[in-house]
Amino acid sequence: MSAQSLAKPELLELKQSLRRYHTAELQAQLKALERTKSAAWKDLLPSVGVAYTPSGAPRPSANWSHPQILDRKEKEHKRKLDKESLMLSYDLLLTERLYKLKQIYYDYEIDRRSIISHLEGLKIDEQLFAITERKYEENLIKPSEYLKAQKTS
């Protein structure tokens, strides 16, 4: 494992990617909210039915009620509030995700630096052992010192 294999993407790239994902997710939710909306003209259709004259003869009737019109305005207001609520909740969600991303990124950076430091220490240990091995082959150190060095490396 080399230090180059531990290369990390830039935090800015990760943030931009997260924002793109968040925007796409929000757009999908808003589109779903819009699809649940009924056509405005349907809310204004009169109630159609049969009415009877005082003599008891049936005749067609159509009527609008004030609550029907008020319900329509209330539904529009509720839909607007739902949309605002959805957008605010997604803003909060994005903030939380960006914060979590920063935490993970900095934890990763600490771990990466630790691994690089450890790899550098291993490289030095290997060089020291190579020196000890060369001394052993040249009979400059005792076999027990060589075995001790071999055990620790």
Buried (B, 14 or more C-beta within 10 A) or exposed (E): EEEEEBEEEEBEEBBEEBEEEBEEEBEEBBEEEEEEEEEEEEBEEEEEEEEEEEEEEEEEEEEEEEEBEEEBEEBEEEBEEEBEEBEEEBEEEBEEBBEEBEEEBEEEEEEBEEBBEEBEEEEEEEEEBEEBBEBBEEEEBEEEEBEEBEEEE
